[in-house]
Amino acid sequence: MRPALRTLFVAPVLIVAAATGAGAVQAKPDLDVKIEPDTRPRAPMAAGLSVVYNVTVTDKATGAPVDRYVVFAQATNPAGEKSISFACGHTNDVDSRTPPGVYYCTVILDHGGQWTFVATVSDKSGNAEAPVPVAQASVPFELASNQTVSDAVPGTGLSASAWDIGVLFAHTSLAVSWFACVALLAALALPGARRSLSTLGLHRLERRLDLLVKATWVTTGLVLGSGTYLTLNQTAYETPFTSSSAEAVFKLPYGKPYFLALGTKIALYLLMAAATIPLVRGAQRRLLVTDPRPLAPVGERPGGLTSGGGVATDVRTEAPPALEPRGQRSRGLTVAVAVIAGGGAGIAVCVTILKYLHELIESARGLL
């Protein structure tokens, strides 16, 4: 091969190789991996059979935090045993007050003894089973040798207030009872619902209308009272009542969506409680329209005896019943039922959101 042609062929190869080598050097910077034990209180399982460390990754040259990698943690011991590899969480993702580059790492073991905690900084293309190491650091630690998995199974140390559980159960039961009362009121107030009831069932409901109305208002008050107690005492974060406290809580992990869902739930129930008023009035109005006045005594009835001396036929003295309410009143009842049905669906969604957000907040709180 001529020298000129050899130069033309070799030069691009050398350029590509040099660029590739420079890229490889840049892909693996000189990192400082600092491991510190996390001494914050943990659940019994974490305290007894696992270790929690904070791993800080910085660039040695600049001292700047590095968060473009992922960190995995594993424990090994002199006998050659290894725990599974656990992915570490980036603390800044759940707590903006923590600077980038800090990772919280938990390793769970099945027995105590002498162990070594190993933190591996990996390229994001890797995973816990096959990390792509960029940097690594380790520290020794010891777990009490008498610790075993079976010691932590009962989960001792977890506590709950029986009173708070009772209030939550009562609140849920009262809400179900309230919906039942409102459904019966709607059955008495709406013409279509009345026609779907049997004559005997309709008669029994009408005879107990006053009791049904009282039960509706009592359960409304109890639902609001128990809900207020839960809002003040059983929220994931302390309930904010000022703009400054709300702003502070909204900055906490999941704080804003949690209290927005809670506020929406409360507003929906207040709207539904207001919508029961036209249902009560509609049921009472239907009763007045369909319930005739008592018969007059036989001696006071007009024509008490027939000309033949027989007993007079059943002649009533009351005025004919008024026409059933129509138009605006009927539309109002339909709107009230729609508000209650839609509000119930909305509350179900809010309760589901609150449940999962509460669990996420409890998980995040353990990491803060």
Contacts in CASP RR format, 6 or more apart in sequence:
PFRMAT RR
TARGET T0000
AUTHOR 0000-0000-0000
METHOD contacts of the structure
MODEL  1
MRPALRTLFVAPVLIVAAATGAGAVQAKPDLDVKIEPDTRPRAPMAAGLS
VVYNVTVTDKATGAPVDRYVVFAQATNPAGEKSISFACGHTNDVDSRTPP
GVYYCTVILDHGGQWTFVATVSDKSGNAEAPVPVAQASVPFELASNQTVS
DAVPGTGLSASAWDIGVLFAHTSLAVSWFACVALLAALALPGARRSLSTL
GLHRLERRLDLLVKATWVTTGLVLGSGTYLTLNQTAYETPFTSSSAEAVF
KLPYGKPYFLALGTKIALYLLMAAATIPLVRGAQRRLLVTDPRPLAPVGE
RPGGLTSGGGVATDVRTEAPPALEPRGQRSRGLTVAVAVIAGGGAGIAVC
VTILKYLHELIESARGLL
1 9 0 8 1.000
27 123 0 8 1.000
27 134 0 8 1.000
28 134 0 8 1.000
28 135 0 8 1.000
29 59 0 8 1.000
29 60 0 8 1.000
29 61 0 8 1.000
29 66 0 8 1.000
29 134 0 8 1.000
30 59 0 8 1.000
30 60 0 8 1.000
30 61 0 8 1.000
31 57 0 8 1.000
31 58 0 8 1.000
31 59 0 8 1.000
31 60 0 8 1.000
31 66 0 8 1.000
31 121 0 8 1.000
31 134 0 8 1.000
31 135 0 8 1.000
32 57 0 8 1.000
32 58 0 8 1.000
32 59 0 8 1.000
32 60 0 8 1.000
32 63 0 8 1.000
33 55 0 8 1.000
33 56 0 8 1.000
33 57 0 8 1.000
33 119 0 8 1.000
33 121 0 8 1.000
33 135 0 8 1.000
33 136 0 8 1.000
33 137 0 8 1.000
34 55 0 8 1.000
34 56 0 8 1.000
34 57 0 8 1.000
34 58 0 8 1.000
34 137 0 8 1.000
35 53 0 8 1.000
35 54 0 8 1.000
35 55 0 8 1.000
35 117 0 8 1.000
35 119 0 8 1.000
35 137 0 8 1.000
35 138 0 8 1.000
35 139 0 8 1.000
36 53 0 8 1.000
36 54 0 8 1.000
36 55 0 8 1.000
36 56 0 8 1.000
37 51 0 8 1.000
37 52 0 8 1.000
37 53 0 8 1.000
37 54 0 8 1.000
37 141 0 8 1.000
38 52 0 8 1.000
38 53 0 8 1.000
38 54 0 8 1.000
38 104 0 8 1.000
40 52 0 8 1.000
40 366 0 8 1.000
41 47 0 8 1.000
42 52 0 8 1.000
42 366 0 8 1.000
43 158 0 8 1.000
44 152 0 8 1.000
44 155 0 8 1.000
44 156 0 8 1.000
44 157 0 8 1.000
44 158 0 8 1.000
45 108 0 8 1.000
45 152 0 8 1.000
45 155 0 8 1.000
46 52 0 8 1.000
46 106 0 8 1.000
46 108 0 8 1.000
48 143 0 8 1.000
48 144 0 8 1.000
48 147 0 8 1.000
48 151 0 8 1.000
48 152 0 8 1.000
49 108 0 8 1.000
49 109 0 8 1.000
49 110 0 8 1.000
49 112 0 8 1.000
49 143 0 8 1.000
49 147 0 8 1.000
49 148 0 8 1.000
49 149 0 8 1.000
49 151 0 8 1.000
49 152 0 8 1.000
50 106 0 8 1.000
50 107 0 8 1.000
50 108 0 8 1.000
50 109 0 8 1.000
51 75 0 8 1.000
51 106 0 8 1.000
51 107 0 8 1.000
51 109 0 8 1.000
51 115 0 8 1.000
51 117 0 8 1.000
51 141 0 8 1.000
51 143 0 8 1.000
52 104 0 8 1.000
52 105 0 8 1.000
52 106 0 8 1.000
53 73 0 8 1.000
53 104 0 8 1.000
53 105 0 8 1.000
53 117 0 8 1.000
53 119 0 8 1.000
53 139 0 8 1.000
54 91 0 8 1.000
54 102 0 8 1.000
54 103 0 8 1.000
54 104 0 8 1.000
54 105 0 8 1.000
55 71 0 8 1.000
55 73 0 8 1.000
55 88 0 8 1.000
55 102 0 8 1.000
55 103 0 8 1.000
55 104 0 8 1.000
55 105 0 8 1.000
55 119 0 8 1.000
55 137 0 8 1.000
56 65 0 8 1.000
56 101 0 8 1.000
56 102 0 8 1.000
56 103 0 8 1.000
57 65 0 8 1.000
57 66 0 8 1.000
57 67 0 8 1.000
57 69 0 8 1.000
57 71 0 8 1.000
57 101 0 8 1.000
57 103 0 8 1.000
57 121 0 8 1.000
57 135 0 8 1.000
58 64 0 8 1.000
58 65 0 8 1.000
58 66 0 8 1.000
58 101 0 8 1.000
59 65 0 8 1.000
59 66 0 8 1.000
65 99 0 8 1.000
65 100 0 8 1.000
65 101 0 8 1.000
65 102 0 8 1.000
66 101 0 8 1.000
67 90 0 8 1.000
67 92 0 8 1.000
67 100 0 8 1.000
67 101 0 8 1.000
68 124 0 8 1.000
69 121 0 8 1.000
69 122 0 8 1.000
69 123 0 8 1.000
69 124 0 8 1.000
69 134 0 8 1.000
70 87 0 8 1.000
70 88 0 8 1.000
70 121 0 8 1.000
70 122 0 8 1.000
70 123 0 8 1.000
70 124 0 8 1.000
70 126 0 8 1.000
70 131 0 8 1.000
71 87 0 8 1.000
71 88 0 8 1.000
71 89 0 8 1.000
71 103 0 8 1.000
71 105 0 8 1.000
71 119 0 8 1.000
71 120 0 8 1.000
71 121 0 8 1.000
71 122 0 8 1.000
72 85 0 8 1.000
72 86 0 8 1.000
72 87 0 8 1.000
72 88 0 8 1.000
72 119 0 8 1.000
72 120 0 8 1.000
72 122 0 8 1.000
72 128 0 8 1.000
72 131 0 8 1.000
73 85 0 8 1.000
73 86 0 8 1.000
73 88 0 8 1.000
73 105 0 8 1.000
73 106 0 8 1.000
73 107 0 8 1.000
73 117 0 8 1.000
73 118 0 8 1.000
73 119 0 8 1.000
73 120 0 8 1.000
74 82 0 8 1.000
74 83 0 8 1.000
74 84 0 8 1.000
74 85 0 8 1.000
74 86 0 8 1.000
74 107 0 8 1.000
74 117 0 8 1.000
74 118 0 8 1.000
74 120 0 8 1.000
75 82 0 8 1.000
75 83 0 8 1.000
75 107 0 8 1.000
75 109 0 8 1.000
75 115 0 8 1.000
75 116 0 8 1.000
75 117 0 8 1.000
75 118 0 8 1.000
76 82 0 8 1.000
76 83 0 8 1.000
76 115 0 8 1.000
76 116 0 8 1.000
76 118 0 8 1.000
77 113 0 8 1.000
77 114 0 8 1.000
77 115 0 8 1.000
77 116 0 8 1.000
78 114 0 8 1.000
83 107 0 8 1.000
83 108 0 8 1.000
83 109 0 8 1.000
84 128 0 8 1.000
85 120 0 8 1.000
85 128 0 8 1.000
85 129 0 8 1.000
85 131 0 8 1.000
86 105 0 8 1.000
86 106 0 8 1.000
86 107 0 8 1.000
86 108 0 8 1.000
86 128 0 8 1.000
87 128 0 8 1.000
88 103 0 8 1.000
88 104 0 8 1.000
88 105 0 8 1.000
88 106 0 8 1.000
88 119 0 8 1.000
89 103 0 8 1.000
89 104 0 8 1.000
89 105 0 8 1.000
89 367 0 8 1.000
90 100 0 8 1.000
90 101 0 8 1.000
90 102 0 8 1.000
90 103 0 8 1.000
91 98 0 8 1.000
91 101 0 8 1.000
91 102 0 8 1.000
91 103 0 8 1.000
91 104 0 8 1.000
91 367 0 8 1.000
92 98 0 8 1.000
92 99 0 8 1.000
92 100 0 8 1.000
92 101 0 8 1.000
92 102 0 8 1.000
94 253 0 8 1.000
94 364 0 8 1.000
94 367 0 8 1.000
94 368 0 8 1.000
95 253 0 8 1.000
95 364 0 8 1.000
95 367 0 8 1.000
95 368 0 8 1.000
96 251 0 8 1.000
103 119 0 8 1.000
104 367 0 8 1.000
105 117 0 8 1.000
105 119 0 8 1.000
107 117 0 8 1.000
109 115 0 8 1.000
109 143 0 8 1.000
110 148 0 8 1.000
110 149 0 8 1.000
111 143 0 8 1.000
111 145 0 8 1.000
111 147 0 8 1.000
111 148 0 8 1.000
111 149 0 8 1.000
112 142 0 8 1.000
112 143 0 8 1.000
112 144 0 8 1.000
112 145 0 8 1.000
112 146 0 8 1.000
112 147 0 8 1.000
112 148 0 8 1.000
113 142 0 8 1.000
113 143 0 8 1.000
113 144 0 8 1.000
113 145 0 8 1.000
114 140 0 8 1.000
114 142 0 8 1.000
115 140 0 8 1.000
115 141 0 8 1.000
115 142 0 8 1.000
115 143 0 8 1.000
116 138 0 8 1.000
116 139 0 8 1.000
116 140 0 8 1.000
116 141 0 8 1.000
117 138 0 8 1.000
117 139 0 8 1.000
117 140 0 8 1.000
117 141 0 8 1.000
118 136 0 8 1.000
118 137 0 8 1.000
118 138 0 8 1.000
119 136 0 8 1.000
119 137 0 8 1.000
119 138 0 8 1.000
120 131 0 8 1.000
120 133 0 8 1.000
120 135 0 8 1.000
120 136 0 8 1.000
121 133 0 8 1.000
121 134 0 8 1.000
121 135 0 8 1.000
121 136 0 8 1.000
122 131 0 8 1.000
122 132 0 8 1.000
122 133 0 8 1.000
122 134 0 8 1.000
123 132 0 8 1.000
123 134 0 8 1.000
125 132 0 8 1.000
126 132 0 8 1.000
164 233 0 8 1.000
164 234 0 8 1.000
167 226 0 8 1.000
167 229 0 8 1.000
167 230 0 8 1.000
167 234 0 8 1.000
168 230 0 8 1.000
168 234 0 8 1.000
170 222 0 8 1.000
170 226 0 8 1.000
171 223 0 8 1.000
171 226 0 8 1.000
171 227 0 8 1.000
171 230 0 8 1.000
174 219 0 8 1.000
174 222 0 8 1.000
174 223 0 8 1.000
174 226 0 8 1.000
175 223 0 8 1.000
177 215 0 8 1.000
177 219 0 8 1.000
178 216 0 8 1.000
178 219 0 8 1.000
178 220 0 8 1.000
178 223 0 8 1.000
179 344 0 8 1.000
181 212 0 8 1.000
181 215 0 8 1.000
181 216 0 8 1.000
181 219 0 8 1.000
182 216 0 8 1.000
182 272 0 8 1.000
182 276 0 8 1.000
182 279 0 8 1.000
182 340 0 8 1.000
184 205 0 8 1.000
184 212 0 8 1.000
185 212 0 8 1.000
185 213 0 8 1.000
185 216 0 8 1.000
185 276 0 8 1.000
185 279 0 8 1.000
185 280 0 8 1.000
185 283 0 8 1.000
186 193 0 8 1.000
186 279 0 8 1.000
186 333 0 8 1.000
186 337 0 8 1.000
186 340 0 8 1.000
187 193 0 8 1.000
187 194 0 8 1.000
187 196 0 8 1.000
187 197 0 8 1.000
187 205 0 8 1.000
188 194 0 8 1.000
188 202 0 8 1.000
188 205 0 8 1.000
188 206 0 8 1.000
188 209 0 8 1.000
188 212 0 8 1.000
188 282 0 8 1.000
188 283 0 8 1.000
188 286 0 8 1.000
188 287 0 8 1.000
189 278 0 8 1.000
189 279 0 8 1.000
189 282 0 8 1.000
189 283 0 8 1.000
189 285 0 8 1.000
189 286 0 8 1.000
189 333 0 8 1.000
190 333 0 8 1.000
190 334 0 8 1.000
190 337 0 8 1.000
191 324 0 8 1.000
191 330 0 8 1.000
194 202 0 8 1.000
194 286 0 8 1.000
197 205 0 8 1.000
205 212 0 8 1.000
206 287 0 8 1.000
206 290 0 8 1.000
206 291 0 8 1.000
209 283 0 8 1.000
209 284 0 8 1.000
209 287 0 8 1.000
212 283 0 8 1.000
213 280 0 8 1.000
213 283 0 8 1.000
213 284 0 8 1.000
216 276 0 8 1.000
216 280 0 8 1.000
220 273 0 8 1.000
220 276 0 8 1.000
223 269 0 8 1.000
224 269 0 8 1.000
224 273 0 8 1.000
231 239 0 8 1.000
231 262 0 8 1.000
231 266 0 8 1.000
232 239 0 8 1.000
235 258 0 8 1.000
235 259 0 8 1.000
235 262 0 8 1.000
236 254 0 8 1.000
236 255 0 8 1.000
236 258 0 8 1.000
236 357 0 8 1.000
236 358 0 8 1.000
236 361 0 8 1.000
236 362 0 8 1.000
237 249 0 8 1.000
237 252 0 8 1.000
237 255 0 8 1.000
237 258 0 8 1.000
237 259 0 8 1.000
237 361 0 8 1.000
238 245 0 8 1.000
238 249 0 8 1.000
239 259 0 8 1.000
240 246 0 8 1.000
240 248 0 8 1.000
240 249 0 8 1.000
240 259 0 8 1.000
246 259 0 8 1.000
249 255 0 8 1.000
249 256 0 8 1.000
249 259 0 8 1.000
250 256 0 8 1.000
250 259 0 8 1.000
252 361 0 8 1.000
253 360 0 8 1.000
253 361 0 8 1.000
253 364 0 8 1.000
253 365 0 8 1.000
253 368 0 8 1.000
254 357 0 8 1.000
254 360 0 8 1.000
254 361 0 8 1.000
254 364 0 8 1.000
255 357 0 8 1.000
255 361 0 8 1.000
257 353 0 8 1.000
257 357 0 8 1.000
258 354 0 8 1.000
258 357 0 8 1.000
258 358 0 8 1.000
258 361 0 8 1.000
261 350 0 8 1.000
261 353 0 8 1.000
261 354 0 8 1.000
261 357 0 8 1.000
262 350 0 8 1.000
262 354 0 8 1.000
264 346 0 8 1.000
264 350 0 8 1.000
265 346 0 8 1.000
265 347 0 8 1.000
265 350 0 8 1.000
265 351 0 8 1.000
265 354 0 8 1.000
268 343 0 8 1.000
268 344 0 8 1.000
268 346 0 8 1.000
268 347 0 8 1.000
268 350 0 8 1.000
269 343 0 8 1.000
269 347 0 8 1.000
271 339 0 8 1.000
271 343 0 8 1.000
272 339 0 8 1.000
272 340 0 8 1.000
272 343 0 8 1.000
272 344 0 8 1.000
275 335 0 8 1.000
275 336 0 8 1.000
275 337 0 8 1.000
275 339 0 8 1.000
275 340 0 8 1.000
276 336 0 8 1.000
276 340 0 8 1.000
277 336 0 8 1.000
278 332 0 8 1.000
278 333 0 8 1.000
278 336 0 8 1.000
279 333 0 8 1.000
279 336 0 8 1.000
279 337 0 8 1.000
279 340 0 8 1.000
282 325 0 8 1.000
282 329 0 8 1.000
282 333 0 8 1.000
285 325 0 8 1.000
285 329 0 8 1.000
286 324 0 8 1.000
289 321 0 8 1.000
289 322 0 8 1.000
289 323 0 8 1.000
289 324 0 8 1.000
289 325 0 8 1.000
290 321 0 8 1.000
292 316 0 8 1.000
292 318 0 8 1.000
292 321 0 8 1.000
293 316 0 8 1.000
293 317 0 8 1.000
293 318 0 8 1.000
295 301 0 8 1.000
295 314 0 8 1.000
295 316 0 8 1.000
295 317 0 8 1.000
296 316 0 8 1.000
296 317 0 8 1.000
298 304 0 8 1.000
298 311 0 8 1.000
298 312 0 8 1.000
301 312 0 8 1.000
301 315 0 8 1.000
301 317 0 8 1.000
302 312 0 8 1.000
302 315 0 8 1.000
302 317 0 8 1.000
303 312 0 8 1.000
303 315 0 8 1.000
304 311 0 8 1.000
304 312 0 8 1.000
305 311 0 8 1.000
305 312 0 8 1.000
306 312 0 8 1.000
END
